[in-house]
Amino acid sequence: MKLVPSLLLAACSLALTTQAAAQDTSARPTYDTVNLSAGFPNDPYSVSLSSGGSIDASNIGSPCRGFVANAPDVRLNYDSGSLPLYIYANSDSDTTLVVNAPDGQWYCDDDSNGGLNPQVTFLKPQSGQYDIWVGTYSGSDLRPATLYISELAGD
């Protein structure tokens, strides 16, 4: 898997929105709560999950896409350092990504991790809670996917 370290692509892959219609950041995550500090071992950290849900992510705001669940799939409690933070998903299906960052802002992506896989890059990540949803681009069917959390750009 290849992470794109380009600042231009990272800037393009980060889409900021200010509101959310249905995502519940107070709900218990469906798959995992992850506690990581800068320089964490076994990078990238991965979580196997099913992408998708019944809520149209475009309700969060532009350019969010796809269908996600109400509760986050994964909650990341992160103690940041000097490295960037990459949150991305891989699947045989077309997946999307929605992240609510510690500052309460929403970040969405569709295909920045190559092919049909999403990636949200935080060049200067904040410490705090990141709620993460992995969606499916078309339709609300659940599809197998893997979410990755990393501080290292791939080859």
Buried (B, 14 or more C-beta within 10 A) or exposed (E): BEBBBEEEBBEEBBBEBEEBEBBEEEEEBBBBEBEBEBEBEEBBBBBEBBBBBEBBBBEBBEBBBBBBBEBBBBBBBBEBBEBBBBBBBBBEBBBBBBBBBBEEEBBBBBBBBBEBBBBBBBEEBBEBBBBBBBBBBEEBEBBEBBBBBBBEBBE
